[in-house]
């Protein structure tokens, strides 16, 4: 559980700054998966575990008790899921993370990194996403900023196929606003 918490903290820190990152931890794909019930979250973790096990990886997920303890500290820490996919029996490398946050509960963000072994990470990502799309066809893509960060939920506009950065918020991410959002 300590490693899962550490991976979460590192992911947040990496997303906040513009410092250069090792290529292996750069975000290469991100998705929002609609998981509104405990049963859906458990099924999602089963799908993720199955895809990970094929590649010799494993999934660690926070328990409901752990999530409740974190939420008791602050409402901003409320989550329904916090999980990581690890390469190596000693959690050598996090290749993906899945979590929601207080402002998008039940909409789990699944984020994939390039990995130290990009071919392995790609096989895992493609297998996982194939199965996830079969189970949750409402899954949407999330934009990845030049820094590798995912924008804040409140800075995004939902489209039929995924999210885009609200042009009025593009300046936060060193993007050039090109059009106004649809009304």
C-alpha positions in Angstrom: 0.0 0.0 0.0 2.9 2.3 0.8 4.2 1.9 -2.8 0.7 2.7 -4.2 0.6 5.9 -2.2 4.1 6.8 -3.3 3.2 6.2 -6.9 0.2 8.4 -6.6 2.1 11.2 -5.0 4.8 11.0 -7.7 2.2 11.0 -10.4 0.7 14.2 -9.0 4.1 15.8 -8.6 5.2 14.9 -12.1 2.0 16.3 -13.5 2.4 19.6 -11.7 5.9 20.7 -12.9 7.7 21.2 -16.2 10.9 19.5 -15.2 12.1 17.0 -17.7 11.1 13.4 -17.1 12.8 10.1 -18.0 11.3 8.9 -21.2 10.1 5.8 -19.4 7.6 7.6 -17.2 6.2 9.9 -19.8 2.4 9.6 -20.3 1.6 8.1 -23.7 -2.1 7.5 -23.4 -4.9 8.5 -21.0 -8.6 7.6 -20.8 -11.6 8.2 -18.6 -13.6 5.0 -17.8 -17.1 5.4 -16.4 -17.2 3.2 -13.3 -20.3 4.2 -11.3 -20.7 1.1 -9.1 -18.5 -1.0 -6.8 -19.3 -4.0 -9.1 -18.0 -2.1 -12.1 -14.9 -1.0 -10.3 -14.2 -4.7 -9.3 -14.8 -5.8 -12.9 -12.4 -3.1 -14.1 -9.7 -4.3 -11.8 -10.3 -7.9 -13.0 -9.9 -6.8 -16.6 -6.7 -4.7 -15.7 -5.3 -7.6 -13.7 -5.9 -10.1 -16.5 -4.1 -7.9 -19.1 -1.2 -7.2 -16.6 -0.7 -10.9 -15.8 -0.2 -11.8 -19.4 2.8 -9.5 -19.4 4.1 -10.6 -16.0 2.8 -7.5 -14.3 0.5 -7.1 -11.4 -2.1 -4.6 -10.0 -2.2 -3.1 -6.5 -5.4 -1.3 -5.5 -6.3 0.7 -2.4 -9.0 -0.9 -0.3 -12.3 0.9 0.5 -11.0 1.3 4.1 -7.8 3.0 2.8 -9.8 5.3 0.5 -12.2 6.1 3.3 -9.3 7.0 5.6 -7.8 9.4 3.0 -11.2 11.0 2.4 -11.6 11.5 6.2 -8.5 13.8 6.1 -10.1 16.1 3.5 -13.0 16.0 1.0 -10.5 16.7 -1.7 -9.0 13.3 -1.1 -12.2 11.4 -1.8 -11.8 8.7 -4.4 -13.6 5.5 -5.4 -10.5 3.9 -6.9 -6.7 4.2 -6.7 -4.7 1.5 -8.4 -1.4 1.0 -10.1 -0.1 -1.6 -12.6 3.5 -2.7 -11.7 6.2 -4.4 -13.6 8.4 -6.6 -11.5 7.6 -8.6 -8.3 9.2 -5.8 -6.3 7.2 -3.0 -7.9 10.1 -2.0 -10.1 8.1 0.3 -12.4 4.6 1.7 -12.5 3.4 1.4 -16.0 -0.2 2.6 -15.5 -2.4 4.1 -12.8 -6.2 4.3 -12.4 -7.9 6.7 -10.1 -10.7 9.2 -9.9 -10.8 12.3 -7.7 -13.4 14.3 -5.8 -14.3 16.3 -8.9 -14.9 13.3 -11.1 -15.9 10.5 -8.8 -16.9 7.4 -10.8 -15.0 8.6 -13.8 -11.7 6.8 -13.4 -8.7 8.2 -15.2 -6.5 5.4 -16.6 -3.0 6.7 -17.5 -0.3 4.7 -19.3 3.4 5.5 -19.3 5.9 4.7 -22.0 7.7 2.2 -19.8 11.3 1.1 -19.5 10.4 -1.7 -22.0 8.1 0.2 -24.5 7.2 -2.9 -26.4 6.0 -4.6 -23.2 4.1 -1.5 -22.1 2.5 -1.1 -25.5 1.3 -4.8 -25.5 -0.2 -4.3 -22.1 -1.9 -1.0 -23.0 -3.4 -2.4 -26.2 -4.6 -5.6 -24.5 -6.1 -3.6 -21.6 -7.8 -1.0 -23.7 -9.2 -3.6 -26.1 -10.9 -5.3 -23.2 -11.9 -2.1 -21.4 -13.6 -0.7 -24.6 -15.5 -4.0 -24.9 -16.8 -3.6 -21.3 -17.1 0.2 -21.2 -17.7 1.6 -24.7 -18.3 5.0 -23.1 -14.6 5.3 -22.3 -13.2 8.6 -23.6 -9.7 9.8 -24.4 -8.0 12.5 -22.3 -5.6 15.0 -23.7 -1.9 14.8 -22.8 -0.2 18.2 -22.5 3.4 18.8 -23.8 4.7 18.4 -20.2 3.0 14.9 -20.0 0.4 16.1 -17.6 -3.3 15.6 -17.9 -5.3 18.9 -17.5 -7.5 19.5 -14.5 -10.9 18.1 -14.9 -12.5 21.6 -14.6 -10.3 22.8 -17.6 -11.7 20.1 -20.0 -14.7 20.1 -22.3 -16.3 16.7 -23.0 -16.8 15.8 -26.7 -18.4 12.6 -28.1 -15.0 10.9 -28.5 -13.0 12.4 -25.7 -12.0 15.6 -23.9 -10.3 18.7 -25.2 -8.8 21.6 -23.2 -11.2 24.5 -22.9 -9.7 27.2 -25.1 -10.2 29.7 -22.3 -7.9 27.6 -20.1 -5.3 26.7 -22.8 -2.9 29.4 -21.5 -2.4 27.2 -18.3 -0.9 24.5 -20.4 1.1 26.5 -22.9 -1.4 25.8 -25.6 -2.7 28.3 -28.1 -6.5 28.7 -28.1 -7.8 28.3 -31.6 -11.5 28.3 -31.2 -14.2 28.9 -28.7 -16.0 26.0 -27.0 -19.4 24.8 -28.3 -22.5 26.2 -26.5 
